[in-house]
Amino acid sequence: MIALANQLKVFSAREGEFLLWNGSTEKTSLYIVRGKVSLMARDKKVKVIEVDESQELKPVAQLRPSIYDVKALGSVDYLKIDRQTLVDYAELSEGIADDISVHSLFTNYDEEDNSIVSHLYRNLMDQSISLPSLPSVADRIQKIYKGKSTNLEDMIHILSSYPDVARKINNVARSAKNTDLRATEKIRYSISHLGILPVYCLIMTYAVGRLVKRLPADQMQRVRSFWDHSLNVAAISRILAKQTRSFPPDLAMLAGLIHGIGVLVVDDRLLHHHELMLDHLEIDHAIQVMRPEISSLLLRKWDLDDSLILVVEECGNWSRDNEGPADLCDLVLVANYYGMLHSDQNHSLPQVSAIPAIQKLGITPEECIEAIKESAIVRRNIEKIFT
C-alpha cells in the first residue's frame, strides 16, 4: 500500500468546483480524502457525503458512465486513481500478502464489464430501456403519501377501488372476519388499527411482490436466489427493528425487501440483449457492479423517500460509518450481512467486528441469532401479503 500511495497525487478542489460530471466515462475511481461533496443525479436529487481526516477514503460515483455530477461543497481533497493501477496492485498484493488496504480501494471493472455497464447506462438515460412502474394502487398511494397529504379518507377512497389489496390489509388487521361491517368500514377499521405508515408499507410490499411474481418464468429462474435473499433480509430487518425499537418494523421490512431491487431490472435487460449475454457468473458479477445505481434510479422513478434510496445505494458498504446515530440504512446493512452470512456468499464477508453498523445499533450476537431463527416464520407472513 505504501508503494501505491507514493504514486498517488492528492488533488484539491475549491467550493463549487466539479470533481466529476454526469456521463463521464473516465477510467478512474474517485475517492474523497477530506471535505464535503454533493452528488446530483439527473432528476436533480442531491446526496451529500462528508469525510474527515480520521475516516477511511470514501469511494464515490464509481459507475461509468457516471450518473452523478460531483461538486465540492467547500474545500475538498480527493484522489483519482487509474483503475488499471488498482488492478495491478491488487494482483501484486495477492502474491505477497493479504493487503486489505489495497483491496478496499479495488473494484474489479474489466473491459467486458464496462461494455455492459455502458450499454445499459446509455439505454437507461435515453429511455430506450424503461424501468418498471409501480402497480396502480401503489402509485396512487405513493402520490398522496409523498405529497404529505395522506389521511384516513384518502387511503379508504383508493383502497375501495382495489378489493384484493384491501382484503390483504384487513387480514393483517384481523378485521376480515368481522361480517357486520361493510367493505369501506372494514378498511377504515384496519387503517385506524394499523396506522397510516404501516398500511403504506404493506401496500408497497404488496406492489413489489406482485412485480416479481409477474416476471417471465426464465427470468424468475435467474433471479430467484436473490429474491429469496431479499425476503430473508426483509424478515431480519423487521425483527431487528422490533428488537432495537429503532425504526418502524413495517418500514424496515419494506427497506429490506427492496434493498437490491435493481437486480431484477439489470437481469431483465441482459436477457433482452443476447449479444451481451455471457455465462451465469459474468452476468452475476455485472449485476453486483450495477445494482446500487440501477436500484437508485428505479426508486427515484417511483419517487420513494430519500431514506429508502440511501438504503439501496449504501447497504452493501460494510465499512459504512456515517456520523450521528444509526439510520435505516445501517439496520438493513446488518440484516443484509446476516442474510448473506448463512448463504453460499459468506466467503466474501468481513468479520463482524469490522461492521460499524452493528456496534452503532448495539445489536448483540444473541439478538442476531434469535432474528435468524425467527426469520423463516416472519418471511412466510411477508409472502402472504402478495400471494
Secondary structure, DSSP 4 states (H G I P E B T S, - for coil): -HHHHHT---EEE-TT-EEE-TT---SEEEEEEEEEEEEE-TTS-EEEEEE-TTSPPEEE--SSS-S-EEEESSSEEEEEEEHHHHHHHHHHHHHH---HHHHHH-----HHHHHHHHHHHHHHHTTSSPPPPPPHHHHHHHHHHHTT---HHHHHHHHTT-HHHHHHHHHHHT-TT-TTS-HHHHHHHHHHHH-HHHHHHHHHHHHHHHHHHTS-HHHHHHHHHHHHHHHHHHHHHHHHHHHHT-S-HHHHHHHHHTTTTHHHHHHHHHHT-TTT---HHHHHHHHHHHHHHHHHHHHHHHT--HHHHHHHHHTT-TT---SSS--HHHHHHHHHHHHHHTSTTGGGPPPGGG-HHHHHHT--HHHHHHHHHHHHHHHHHHHHHH-
